Amino acid sequence: MSSMNALYIVATPIGNLDDITQRALATLQKADIIAAEDTRHSAKLTQHFGITTPLIAYHDHSNESQTLRLLDRLSKGESIALISDAGTPLISDPGYRLVKLAREKGIAVVPIPGACALVAALSAAGLPSDRFSFEGFLPAKNVGRNTRLEALATDTRTLVFYESPHRIVESLQAMAQVFGCDRQVVLAREITKAYETFLSATFSELQGMMAADANQLRGEMVVMVQGYVAPEQNDEALEPEVQHTMQVLMAELPVKQAAALASKLTGIKKNKLYKWALGKKAE
Ligand code: SAM
C-alpha cells in the first residue's frame, strides 16, 4: 500500500451492502492483506466488490504466533485491513489484542468508520441517546446474566444489548423480572435488511408481541432498555438521621407503617416519608 502503512480497522455493512463506504473499499483494495474473522464469509464481500487483496484469518483467540506474525508484517511496512463478519471490528468482535499490541509497538492504527448495529439501532429507537451504556452480549448462564442485570437495575442511562435469537426469550424474561414489566424497551431486528423491524413497548407488551408472532424471534437483534426513572423525585432529600430512622423502620415494618411512625418521631409529613421510602424500595 503506497500511502501510510498502518493497521486499518475497517467497518463493513451489517446487512445492506450499499452501506460500505468509499474509503472502506479503497482501503480494502490497497491493503497488503485483509485480516478477517471468517475468511469464507468475508470472501463473499470482497468478491462482490471485486477486491482482490488476500484474506487471512484472525480472531482474538488466534494463537500468539499469528498475532505476532501480523505485527511483524506491520513493522516491516505492510498495511493490514482488519474486518469482522459485519459492522465495526472490536464492537463485540475480535481485534482488541491486535490493536493494543500494534499501538504499544508504535504502529499507526487508523479507523475507517461505517456501519455498527449499536449506533444504527440507538439512532432510530426513540429512546434517550445523550447517555447510554453498551452492554454487548449478556452472560449465557442464568446466574451471570442476573448478576449483570441487577447491577444495571437503577442505571439511568439507556441500556443497549446485543442478543441472539435463541436466547432472546429468556433474556427478555430475565430483564422484565429485574427491570420491571413496565419498563420501556425497543427491539431492533434485522437492521438495514428486508425485514427490518423496530418494536417499541413495555416488557410485558413486547413479550406478548413475540409470543403472538414467531417471526419476531428471528434474525439479528439489538435490545434497548430505557434507563431507570425514579418513581417520583423528592423535592428535597431527607436529613441523614431521618433516612437512618426510616431505614431501621422499613427493615421491620411495611412502608406505610414505617412512614407513619417516622412521621410521629420526626414531625416530617407522612406523605413525604412514604414517597421517599417507595423510591428507596425501587432502587
Ligand atoms: N461488530 C458488529 C457491529 O458493529 O454491530 C457486531 C457484531 S456481534 C458479533 C453481532 C450482533 O450484533 C448480533 O448478534 C446482533 O445483536 C447485532 N447485529 C448485527 N447486525 C445486526 C442487524 N443487521 N440488525 C440487528 N442487530 C444486528
Residues whose N, C-alpha, C, O or C-beta is under 5 A from the ligand:
A	BS01	SAM	I14 G15 A86 G87 T88 P89 I91 S92 D93 A115 C116 A117 L118 Y162 E163 S164 A188 R189 E190 I191 E220 M221 V222
